[in-house]
C-alpha cells in the first residue's frame, strides 16, 4: 500500500511533468505559427513538431484555439513584466519613456514577437478570441506609456494635458511604422522609426527633441 508521505511528492511530480509538457507544446505552437501563420496552423502540425500525438495535445488543450490563446498569453505575460520593470525603473521620466519606446520597436525586422503580433492582428479580424488578446496587449503598451507620461507631468518634467491621449497617439503611430519597417526594411530603418518616435514623444510631453538621446 502506498504511504501517505509519498503521495504529495508524486502528485507534485505529475503536476511538474504536466507543466513541462504544456510549456513544450506552447513553445512548439509558437515555432509552427511563426512558420505557417495562425490561420494555417493545425494541431497536426504542432504534433509533428513535437513528435507527439494529436490526442496528447488535446489532453492538455481542448482545441487549437485554446492552445493558440495560451501561447499568445504566455508571450504577453513576458512583455507585460518587462514593461512594468521599465515603468518602475530609475532615472528621469524622459529616460524611462525613451526605454519604453526602444523596447517597443523591434531590434530587427525578423523579431519573432512582432511577426507573431502582426499575424495575430490580421487573424483577429475574424476571430473574436484574438481580438480580445490583442486588445489586452495594446492596453498594456498604452498603459505603460501613459504611466510614464503621467509620472513626468506630476514631477514637473513633462507638460501634457492628456497623458492617455498622448499614449494612444504614440502607440498608434508606432504600430503603423513598425508594420512598415517589418514588411519594407529597405524603405524604413529601425533608426528612422526610433527617430520618428522620439520626435513625436517630445512634442507630446512639451520637450525639445534634444531632451531625448541623439
N, C-alpha and C positions, 0 to 999 in steps of 0.2 A: 504494500500500500504506500502511496506517495506521501512523504512527510509534509506537514504544514509549512516547515521552514523553506522548502524548495519551491513551493507554488508561486509566491510573489516574484521570485527571480525568474522563473520560467515564463511567467506572464510578461514580465518586463522584457525578456529576451525576444519573445514573439513580437511584442509591440515594436521593439527596436528594428527587428528584421522587416516588419511591415513598413515602417517609416523609411527604411533604407530602400526598399523596393519601390515605394512611391516616389522617392527622390530620383531614383534611376529612371523611372518612367517619365517623370516631368522633364528631366534632362534630355531624354531621347525625343520626347514630343517637341521640345524647343528646337533641337537639331533638325528634325524632319520638317517642321513648319518653316524654318528658315530656308530649307532647300526647296520645298514643294509649295509653300503658301498655306495659309489656314484653310481656305476653301477646298484645296485639292488634297489635303492630308486625310488619310484614312487610318482607322485603328490598325488595320493590317500592315500599313507602312511602319507604324510605331512598333508593332510586334516584331516585324522583321528586323528593325534597327536594334532591338534589344534581345533578339533571338529567344523570344518567349511566345506563348500562345495568346491569341486574342482573348481567350477565356480568362487568362490570368490578369490581363489589363482590365477586363470588365469586372473582375473581382474587386479591384481597387477603385475603379472609376466606372460608374454605371453606363455612361455614354461618352462619345467622343467630345461632346460639348462640355461635359463635366471635366474631362481631362484637360482640354484646351483652356478652360476657365481657370483651373487650378494652376496650370503652367503660367498663364499671364499674371495671375495674382501673386505668385511667388516672385516673379520678376518685379512687379510693382512694389512689393514689400521691401525689397532690397534698395530700390531707388528712393522710397519714402524715408527709410532710415538714414540714408546718406544726405538727403535734403535737410532733414532735421538737424543733423550734425553741423551742416553749413550754416543754417539759420541761427543756431545757438552758439556758433563759433565766436572766437575772439576777434578784436580789431574793429575799426570804424565801420559804419553801416555801408559805406561805398565799397569797401573791400569785400564785405560779405555778399553784397549784391553782385559784384563782379565775379565772385566764386560761383554763385548760383548760375549766372549766365554762362560761364565757362563749362560748368558741369552739364548744363542743358544742351550745349552744342556738341555733337559727336566729334571725337578726335579725328576720325577718318570716315569716308563715305561708306566704308564696309562695316561700320559699327553695328553689331548684331542687334542691340536693343532697338535702335531706330528703324532698322529694316523690319523688325518684328512689329513695332508700333505703326509704321506706315501700312503694313499689311492688315493689321487689326483695324485701323481707321477705315480702310476700304471695305473689309468684310463686315464691319459694324453697320454699314448702310442697310444691310439686310438681316442682321442677326441681333436681336434685342439684348442678349446677354453680353455681347461685345460692346454694345453702346454703353451699357452700364459700367463696364470695366474701363473703357476709355474716358468716360466722364470722371471716374474715380481718379485716374491718372492725371487728367487735366486739372482737376480740383487740387490735387497735391502740389502740382507745379505752380499754379496760380497762387495757392495759399502760401507757398514758400516765398515767392517774390513779394506778395502782399505783406507778409510779416516783416520782412527786411525793410521795405519802404516805410511801413508804419513805424517801425522802431527808429528809423532815421529821422522821421518827422518829429517824433516825440523827443528825441535827443537834440533837435535843432540842426541836425546835419543836412536834412532834406527839406525842400519846400514842395509840398504836393497836397492839393485839396482833395484828391480822390485816390488814395493808395490802391484800393481794389480795382478801380478802373484802369489805373496805370499798369497794374499787374496783368490784367486781362489783355490790354493792348500789346504789351511786350510778349506775352505768351502767344497770342495770335500771329504776330509778326514773325516770331521765331519759328513757329510751326511751318509757315509758308516758306521761309528762307531755307530751313533745314531739308524740307522735301525737295526743293530745287537743287540744293547742294548735293543731296544723295543721288538724285536722278541725273544731274548735269554737272559733274565736278569740273569739267573744262570751262564752264561758264561762271561758276561761283566757287570760290575757295573758302575754306574754314576761316582763314584770316579775315576775309572780307565780311563773312557772316558775323564774326565777333565784333568787327568794327561797326557794322550797322547796329548791332545790339547795344554797344556802348554809347553810340551817339543817341540812339532812341532813349536809353535809360537815363542818360544825363539830362535830356530835355524833360523827361517825366518827373525828375526829382529836383529840378531847378539848379543844376550844376553845369559848369562848363565841361566840355569833352575832356579837357586836360585833367580833371579830377580822377578819371579812370586811368588805368595803365596804358602806356603807349602801345 
